[in-house]
């Protein structure tokens, strides 16, 4: 069963527009972490942000912000004022206490295309 | 630290040949993961180790695939015999496994089986 769902396959925006990526997860654990990773065209996977299940406070870090809502099991990620360098595939991932934090389960990814 | 190191970066092989992918995790990390990425199936977890012991290999596609971790600083993923459908990017990642720590990924090995 898919534990992390990213329903958006691709999002195309023009530079300076905001982009919001959706992530819905499924877990029976009360303790877990959620992550966002970025995979630019060069291919490497780069960690961006994490959020634990006990902290629903939304945060902003530079042009990145995230909205974590346990009630809807969602962990959405927003890029404000997008730039061409933001073009990449973005992955949402889940790590659960039941797996001793070792197992990371990734969503299918969302391709973001930012055009000038 | 140099990060997770994978070799080779690219591999082209003929169908039926044996392929061995290598990974050196970050020193001190207790968990090591092998992922496969394809357009069709996305990022799939193949197997992961904790302290050199395989914990979950349910993602290994079939008996042609095997993975070993003989010590804390080295792991291999072997495909024998290889098939064209094995063509993919294979990522190795490691993690300390502590509360909420992210997985650190290598650069990946792009495998092409012709």
Interface residues (C-beta under 8 A of the other chain):
Chain A: X33 X35 X43 X44 X45 X47 X50 X52 X91 X93 X95 X100 X101 X102 X103 X104 X105 X106 X107 X108 X109
Chain B: X30 X31 X33 X35 X42 X43 X45 X48 X50 X55 X56 X89 X91 X93 X95 X97 X98 X99 X100 X101 X102 X103 X104 X105 X107 X108 X110
